[in-house]
Amino acid sequence: MTVSSAPGKVYLFGEHAVVYGEPAVPCAIERRARVHVSERDDDHVRVQATDLSLDGFTVEYHGSTDDRPDVDVDRSLVDAAMGYVDAAVDQARDAADAPNAGFDIVVESDIPLGAGLGSSAAVVVAGIDAATRELGHELAPEALADRAFRAEYDVQEGQASRADTFCSAMGGAVRVEGDDCRAIDTPALPFVVGFDGGAGDTGELVAGVRRLREEYDFAADTVESIGDIVRRGEALLESADPTEPATEGLLTELGRLMDFDHGLLEALGVSSRSLDAMVWAARDAGAHGAKLTGAGGGGCIVALDPTPESRTALRFTPGCEDAFRAELAPEGVRAEDATEGDDR
């Protein structure tokens, strides 16, 4: 058996705009998906999901998941979970030139599904890594990121960017602009995440922004303005000393840009009442800045605050189901010890 894990992420800046070629800066966080893979002696795939923000289920299939299993969970969640696992299996088979390989797969995740923290990217990255390792064909992180992007691109019908999968594969902070992806050396940032317990419909939200851009010139300008925010934030990060704690001045400037970014995303119609409430609760508690992260419509916000105040405030905010500190994850995808859960 082979086990790999990959981190989730928050967007410091740039979600939605990255779909239109603007840059984005996602940051990996220490919330991980773990995928256990054992090769079978037939071409079947058996998947057990034990924690993907849904009740656990086990399915076994042959060929593809076009005929969805009859399990007692919401169909859309099963479709999402199984679609990404199936795409990861296809990529692993192709990479290892083993089109008939079968697998027993167990997926465990402490990243809420569909909440804007990159759960699908983490599952795909960890799944491809574990499956290819199990077949004796280890991939470099950059190659893994590319295959994971292709898997997400297929599942999301062409609406995915490279940001989530590249960040999950590489770890740390990264900059993504179209096909240009690279790591950014940055100080550890004091992230606090608030989660409303929901999940937005990524496809519907992306399509809504697309309609606005096509109908209104100022909506297209708004998307470009988000790109300008990203470039300003990137320059701040690259001027900082990555070996030292983030300074008060850096956090203040990054926070102001996060606040601007949230306002623009709200104008594009991708925020929600619960997300706005959590953003304002964190700001009122003294956070340097706060914004939604991911597609929006529900899910998570991210705040910059080294104190416990934002986390406490979020926990008492109506509509917030959970609030937690999320440390920057310097390491991306990695192999885990199959028996002890430690790094190899």
CORDA-V388419 format. One record per backbone hydrogen bond with DSSP energy under -0.5 kcal/mol. NH is the residue of the N-H (numbers start at 0). CO is the residue of the C=O. E is the energy in kcal/mol with one decimal. If there is no record, write none. Layout:
# CORDA-V388419
nh->[NH/NH]
co->[CO/CO]
e->[E/E]
This chain:
# CORDA-V388419
nh->[1/2/3/4/5/6/7/7/8/9/11/11/12/16/17/18/19/20/21/23/24/26/27/28/29/30/32/33/34/35/36/37/39/44/45/46/46/47/48/48/49/49/50/51/56/58/60/63/67/70/72/77/78/79/80/81/82/83/84/85/86/87/88/89/90/91/92/93/94/95/96/97/100/102/103/104/104/105/106/107/107/108/109/111/114/121/122/123/124/125/126/127/128/129/130/131/132/133/134/135/136/143/144/145/146/147/148/149/150/151/152/153/154/155/156/157/158/165/166/167/168/169/170/171/172/173/174/175/176/179/180/181/183/185/190/190/191/192/193/194/195/199/199/201/204/205/206/207/208/209/210/211/212/213/214/215/218/219/220/221/222/223/224/225/226/227/228/229/230/231/232/233/234/235/236/237/238/239/239/241/243/245/250/251/252/253/254/255/256/257/258/259/260/261/262/263/264/265/266/267/268/269/275/276/277/278/279/280/281/282/283/284/285/286/287/288/290/292/296/299/299/300/301/302/303/304/304/311/312/313/314/315/315/316/317/319/320/320/321/323/325/326/328/329/331/332/333/335/336/340/343]
co->[36/335/34/333/32/167/28/30/116/26/9/24/24/14/13/15/16/17/16/175/12/9/171/7/326/28/5/107/3/105/1/103/101/60/102/44/58/104/46/56/47/106/106/53/48/46/44/61/65/68/70/73/74/75/76/77/78/79/80/81/82/83/84/85/86/87/88/89/90/91/93/92/97/43/37/45/102/35/47/33/105/50/31/109/111/117/118/119/120/121/122/123/124/125/126/127/128/129/130/132/131/139/140/141/142/143/144/145/146/147/148/149/150/151/153/152/155/161/162/163/164/165/166/328/183/25/181/23/179/176/178/174/172/183/188/325/302/323/300/321/298/113/297/199/200/201/202/203/204/205/206/207/208/209/210/211/215/215/216/217/218/219/220/221/222/223/224/225/226/227/228/229/230/231/232/233/234/235/236/239/240/187/246/247/248/249/250/251/252/253/254/255/256/257/258/259/260/261/262/263/265/264/271/272/273/274/275/276/277/278/279/280/282/281/303/303/301/299/269/114/297/193/290/191/288/189/302/307/308/309/310/311/312/313/315/316/194/318/194/192/190/324/27/327/169/168/4/2/341/336/334]
e->[-2.9/-0.6/-2.0/-2.6/-2.0/-0.6/-0.8/-2.8/-2.2/-2.3/-0.7/-2.3/-1.1/-2.1/-1.8/-1.1/-1.7/-1.4/-1.7/-1.8/-2.6/-3.1/-2.8/-1.9/-2.1/-2.5/-2.5/-3.7/-2.9/-2.9/-3.1/-2.3/-2.5/-2.4/-2.7/-0.5/-3.1/-2.8/-0.5/-2.8/-0.6/-2.3/-0.7/-0.7/-1.8/-2.6/-2.6/-1.2/-1.0/-1.3/-1.8/-1.9/-2.9/-2.1/-2.8/-3.1/-2.4/-1.9/-1.7/-2.9/-2.1/-2.1/-2.3/-2.2/-2.1/-2.4/-2.6/-2.1/-2.6/-2.2/-0.9/-2.8/-1.8/-1.3/-2.8/-3.6/-0.5/-2.3/-2.9/-2.9/-0.5/-0.7/-2.0/-0.5/-1.1/-2.3/-2.2/-2.6/-2.9/-2.5/-2.5/-2.7/-2.2/-2.6/-2.4/-2.5/-2.2/-2.3/-1.4/-1.8/-3.2/-2.7/-2.7/-1.9/-2.2/-2.6/-2.3/-2.1/-2.0/-2.5/-3.1/-1.9/-2.2/-2.9/-1.2/-3.2/-1.0/-2.4/-2.3/-2.4/-2.2/-2.4/-2.9/-3.7/-0.7/-2.2/-3.2/-2.3/-2.5/-2.1/-0.8/-2.2/-2.9/-0.5/-1.7/-0.6/-2.1/-3.1/-1.9/-2.9/-2.8/-0.8/-0.7/-1.0/-2.6/-2.8/-2.2/-2.0/-2.0/-2.1/-2.2/-2.0/-2.5/-2.0/-1.8/-3.0/-0.5/-1.4/-2.2/-1.7/-1.9/-2.0/-2.2/-1.7/-1.5/-1.8/-2.1/-2.2/-2.1/-2.1/-2.7/-3.0/-1.9/-1.7/-2.3/-2.5/-1.2/-0.6/-1.0/-0.7/-1.5/-0.7/-2.4/-2.4/-2.2/-2.8/-2.5/-2.0/-1.9/-2.3/-2.3/-2.2/-2.6/-2.5/-2.0/-2.0/-2.5/-2.8/-1.9/-1.4/-1.6/-1.9/-2.7/-2.2/-2.1/-2.5/-2.5/-2.0/-2.2/-2.2/-2.9/-1.3/-1.8/-2.4/-2.7/-0.6/-2.0/-2.0/-2.3/-1.2/-0.6/-2.2/-2.9/-2.8/-2.2/-2.6/-0.7/-2.1/-2.7/-2.8/-1.8/-0.8/-0.9/-1.7/-0.5/-2.3/-2.4/-0.6/-1.7/-2.3/-1.8/-0.5/-2.5/-0.8/-0.7/-1.1/-2.3/-3.1/-4.8/-2.1/-1.4]
